C-alpha cells in the first residue's frame, strides 16, 4: 500500500509542477518559510509573509475566492503591525507569549461566528463565488487567528491548526492542489508552533 500511495503523491507533485502558476509556487514557498519562522518566534517571519500574501491575493482572485483574496490585504496590514509589535516587545524585554482566558475564548468564538455569517452572506449575494460560506468561514477563522498571532497569544496556533485542516478539502475542490498539500504541511508546523510557544509560556511563569 505504501509504494502506490507514494507514487500517487509524486505524480500529484509532478502534475502541479507543470500546471501551477508561479504566484502560487512563490506564495507556497514564502508561506511555508514565514510560518516556520513564526513558530521559531523570528521577527523575519513578517517581511517574508508580505511576499506570500501578495502572491496569494492574485491566486485567490484568479480562483474566485474573494473572501480569501480580501484576507490577504488584511494580512498585509497585520504583517507590518506584527513586525512592529514583535520588534517593540523584544526591545522592551516584555514577556514574549501570552494566553487567552476562559471569557476571552467566548469572545473569540463569537467573533468568528459573527464574521463568518457576514462574509458568507456578502460573498453569496454580491460575488460569483461558488463557495461563499466555506470561504467566509475560513476567512473569519484566519482573520481572528492572525489578530492573536500579531499579539503573540499562544492559542493563535490552535486556530491555525483548525483552519488549515478546513482549507485542505476546500483547495482540492478549487483545484489548488499544491496549496492543499502545502496547508496539510502547515498543520504540522502550526502544531509544532503551539508546542514551542506553550513551552515558552510555561517557562515565563517560573
C-alpha positions in Angstrom: 0.0 0.0 0.0 2.8 2.4 0.9 4.5 2.4 -2.5 1.4 3.1 -4.6 0.5 6.0 -2.3 4.0 7.4 -2.6 3.9 7.0 -6.4 0.5 8.8 -6.5 1.8 11.6 -4.3 4.9 12.1 -6.5 2.6 12.1 -9.6 0.5 14.8 -8.0 3.6 17.0 -7.3 4.8 16.4 -10.9 1.4 17.5 -12.3 1.4 20.6 -10.1 4.9 21.5 -11.2 3.6 21.7 -14.8 0.3 23.4 -14.1 0.7 25.5 -11.0 1.2 29.3 -11.7 4.4 30.9 -10.5 2.4 33.2 -8.0 1.1 30.1 -6.3 4.6 28.5 -6.2 6.1 31.6 -4.7 3.2 32.0 -2.3 3.6 28.4 -1.1 7.4 28.7 -0.6 7.3 32.0 1.2 4.2 31.0 3.2 6.0 27.9 4.4 9.0 29.9 5.4 7.0 32.6 7.2 5.0 30.1 9.3 8.2 28.2 10.2 9.9 31.4 11.2 6.8 32.5 13.2 6.9 29.2 15.1 10.5 30.0 15.9 9.4 33.4 17.1 11.6 35.0 14.5 10.8 38.6 13.5 11.9 37.8 9.9 8.6 35.9 9.5 6.7 39.2 8.9 8.7 40.6 5.9 8.6 37.1 4.4 4.9 36.9 4.9 4.4 40.1 2.9 5.7 38.4 -0.2 3.4 35.4 0.4 0.2 37.4 0.9 0.8 39.4 -2.3 1.2 36.2 -4.3 -1.9 34.6 -2.7 -4.0 37.7 -3.3 -3.6 37.1 -7.0 -4.1 33.3 -6.7 -7.4 33.7 -4.8 -8.6 36.4 -7.2 -8.0 34.0 -10.1 -9.8 31.2 -8.2 -12.8 33.5 -7.4 -12.2 33.0 -3.7 -12.8 36.7 -2.9 -13.0 36.3 0.9 -9.5 34.8 1.0 -8.3 37.5 -1.5 -9.5 40.3 0.8 -8.0 38.4 3.7 -4.6 38.8 2.1 -4.8 42.6 2.2 -5.7 42.3 5.9 -2.7 40.0 6.3 -0.6 42.7 4.6 -1.6 45.3 7.1 -1.1 43.0 10.1 2.3 41.9 8.7 3.5 45.5 9.2 1.8 45.7 12.5 3.1 42.4 13.8 6.6 43.3 12.6 6.5 46.5 14.6 4.9 44.9 17.7 7.3 42.0 17.8 10.3 44.3 17.5 8.9 46.5 20.2 8.3 43.7 22.6 11.8 42.4 22.0 13.3 45.9 22.6 11.2 46.3 25.8 12.0 42.8 27.1 8.4 42.1 27.7 7.0 38.6 28.1 7.0 37.2 24.6 3.9 35.0 24.8 0.5 35.5 26.5 -2.6 33.3 26.7 -6.3 33.6 26.4 -8.5 33.2 29.5 -11.9 31.5 29.6 -14.0 34.5 28.9 -11.7 35.6 26.1 -12.3 32.3 24.3 -16.1 33.2 24.3 -15.3 36.5 22.6 -13.1 34.7 20.0 -15.7 32.1 19.1 -18.5 34.7 18.9 -16.3 36.9 16.7 -15.6 34.0 14.3 -19.3 33.1 14.1 -20.5 36.7 13.5 -17.8 37.4 10.9 -18.4 34.1 9.2 -22.1 34.9 8.7 -21.5 38.4 7.5 -18.8 37.3 5.0 -20.8 34.3 3.8 -23.9 36.4 3.1 -21.8 39.1 1.4 -20.0 36.7 -0.9 -23.2 34.8 -1.7 -25.1 37.9 -2.7 -22.5 40.2 -4.3 -19.9 37.9 -5.9 -19.8 35.0 -8.2 -18.0 32.8 -5.7 -19.2 29.1 -5.8 -18.0 28.5 -2.2 -19.3 31.7 -0.3 -19.9 30.2 3.1 -16.9 27.9 3.2 -14.7 30.8 2.0 -16.3 33.2 4.6 -15.9 30.8 7.5 -12.2 30.0 6.7 -11.6 33.7 6.2 -13.2 34.6 9.5 -11.1 32.0 11.5 -7.9 33.1 9.7 -8.8 36.8 10.5 -9.1 36.1 14.2 -6.1 33.8 14.3 -3.9 36.5 12.7 -5.0 39.0 15.3 -3.9 36.6 18.0 -0.6 35.9 16.2 0.3 39.6 16.0 -0.3 39.9 19.7 1.8 36.8 20.4 -1.1 35.0 22.0 -0.5 31.2 22.4 -3.9 30.0 21.2 -3.4 31.5 17.7 -1.8 28.2 16.8 -4.9 26.2 17.7 -7.0 28.3 15.4 -4.4 27.9 12.6 -4.4 24.1 13.0 -8.2 24.0 12.8 -8.5 26.3 9.8 -5.6 24.8 7.9 -7.4 21.4 8.2 -10.5 23.1 6.8 -8.6 24.6 3.9 -7.3 21.3 2.6 -10.6 19.9 1.1 -11.6 23.5 0.0 -8.4 23.9 -2.0 -8.8 20.4 -3.5 -12.3 21.4 -4.6 -11.0 24.6 -6.2 -8.2 22.6 -8.0 -5.5 24.4 -5.9 -3.9 21.0 -5.2 -0.4 22.4 -4.4 -1.9 24.7 -1.9 -3.8 21.8 -0.4 -0.6 19.9 0.1 1.0 23.0 1.5 -1.7 23.5 4.0 -1.5 19.9 5.1 2.1 20.6 6.0 1.1 23.8 7.7 -1.0 21.7 10.1 2.2 20.0 11.3 4.1 23.3 11.5 1.3 25.0 13.4 1.2 22.1 15.9 4.9 22.5 16.5 4.5 26.2 16.8 1.8 25.7 19.5 4.0 23.2 21.5 7.1 25.5 21.2 5.1 28.6 22.3 3.5 26.6 25.1 6.9 25.7 26.4 8.0 29.3 26.3 4.8 30.4 28.1 5.3 27.9 30.9 9.0 28.9 31.3 7.8 32.6 31.7 5.7 31.5 34.7 8.8 30.4 36.6 
